[in-house]
Amino acid sequence: MLRYTSLMRLLWPGSLIATAMLVGAAACAAFSEDTASPPVAVDPDGAADGAADASDAMPFDAPADASAPDVDESKLRMLCPPANGGTTLATAWITRTLFAPPKGERMYPFAIASDSTHVTWLAQVGTSDGGADTVPYNGGGSAVVMRMGKAGLGKPAVLAHDQMRATALALDGAKVYWTTYEGNRSTLRAQRRDIACGAVCPEPETILTFDPNVRIVRLIRPASKVLFALAESGQVYRVGLGTAAQYIFQSGTYPAITATANHVYTSAGLSPNLERVQVDGLLPEPTYYTFPPVAGGGVGVSPIATDCTTLWMVRGYPDGRHIVGRELLSGTVSQLTILGQVDAYDLAADARYVYTAAANGGGIYAVDTTTKITEHPYSGNVFGLAVDDDGVYFGEHDPNGGAGTIKMLVKK
């Protein structure tokens, strides 16, 4: 059983108050933020039939009489740059441990995000429920929000604790945002990223509460001061920070979400429809694209990710799960690779690889989008991941093998 007091001993040995004050002061002095919003990028997604759509090839705030730009993939990458893909094969990357819980105790990481210097994540604390930790393992427990430097040196900062059923997290400006679920309501909360608290944390800011019986399980930040929230049952909300949540549409069972600079895309494992909406919340298209049926395979796709030029997706086939791509410029759908019988829980992409987070022994798969060679740099139980120029970040979820450890695949 992981007790919060023992976690505090790991993070702040000795005097909790004095050490926490020193850690907090250092964090404030060294606080580095990625506050700039992504550039408004040309997002020339093809229409559902694969034909070019000139009106959609504009930034959403372009003048009404502007002409369609002549855009190729290299220009798309300049306007909406994905993270770099590193300079070596995934198997040559160094695996760096950023954080490990106290010996014999367990935590269950869910959402994870990075900025230029730190990694921020939330993890549910292990409890004694027959020794299986089934409640926090499945996201029903109490979470802590933590932050650690990418170098993996020193102690991590705790930003909040006792956050019930929290599994979704995103960064914007100087704050980290997450959702809790208590009673029958999801609440969006926030805390500054430069604090480090001990046994008592500052009360997180309450931003807003969502509709009843809607549990938010995913947050993404497609632009400055804009979050999109995805519910367990597929409801999609846009949150312009400082405004009420705007309901967009409903996806389906086993939903997924990703974004370019101009559009947010959602899908579901049990729905054939790919949906999209502009980042400003306008022009929702709940049937933007419909996947043709696969004999003996899955109905829809989940999870999904994008590298700004292609939408990458996981779909079930008779021989297991495949990663497929849909080019945003032409609408062409093609196969990338066969993952096989893996439990794909999350997907991310950079300029070279598509990464899959897989549970139950899967770990991390990295597929080169040019050569289609699949590497398997980490074996384990992974629920979520994040990717940036410096590395790939994820947490171990296996209760029998290092649950709560946060790792980084370092890009060379």
Stockholm file with secondary structure:
# STOCKHOLM 1.0

chainA/1-412         MLRYTSLMRLLWPGSLIATAMLVGAAACAAFSEDTASPPVAVDPDGAADGAADASDAMPFDAPADASAPDVDESKLRMLCPPANGGTTLATAWITRTLFAPPKGERMYPFAIASDSTHVTWLAQVGTSDGGADTVPYNGGGSAVVMRMGKAGLGKPAVLAHDQMRATALALDGAKVYWTTYEGNRSTLRAQRRDIACGAVCPEPETILTFDPNVRIVRLIRPASKVLFALAESGQVYRVGLGTAAQYIFQSGTYPAITATANHVYTSAGLSPNLERVQVDGLLPEPTYYTFPPVAGGGVGVSPIATDCTTLWMVRGYPDGRHIVGRELLSGTVSQLTILGQVDAYDLAADARYVYTAAANGGGIYAVDTTTKITEHPYSGNVFGLAVDDDGVYFGEHDPNGGAGTIKMLVKK
#=GR chainA/1-412 SS CCCHHHHHHHHSCSCHHHHHHHHHHHHHHHCCCCCSCCCCCCCCCCCTTSCCCGGGGSCTTSCTTCCCCCCCHHHHHHHSCCCCCCSSCGGGSEEEEEECCSTTCCEEEEEEEECSSEEEEEEEECCCSTTSCHHHHTTCSEEEEEEEETTCCSCCEEEEEEEETCCEEEEETTEEEEEEEETTEEEEEEEETTCCCSSSCCCCEEEEECCTTCCEEEEEEEETTEEEEEETTSEEEEEETTSCEEEEEECCSSEEEEECSSEEEEEETTEEEEEEEETTSCSCEEEEEECCCCTTSCSSCCSEEECSSEEEEEEEETTEEEEEEEETTTCCEEEEEEEESCEEEEEEECSSEEEEEEETTTEEEEEETTTCCEEEEECSCCSCEEECSSEEEEECCCTTTTTTCEEEEECC
#=GC SS_cons         CCCHHHHHHHHSCSCHHHHHHHHHHHHHHHCCCCCSCCCCCCCCCCCTTSCCCGGGGSCTTSCTTCCCCCCCHHHHHHHSCCCCCCSSCGGGSEEEEEECCSTTCCEEEEEEEECSSEEEEEEEECCCSTTSCHHHHTTCSEEEEEEEETTCCSCCEEEEEEEETCCEEEEETTEEEEEEEETTEEEEEEEETTCCCSSSCCCCEEEEECCTTCCEEEEEEEETTEEEEEETTSEEEEEETTSCEEEEEECCSSEEEEECSSEEEEEETTEEEEEEEETTSCSCEEEEEECCCCTTSCSSCCSEEECSSEEEEEEEETTEEEEEEEETTTCCEEEEEEEESCEEEEEEECSSEEEEEEETTTEEEEEETTTCCEEEEECSCCSCEEECSSEEEEECCCTTTTTTCEEEEECC
//
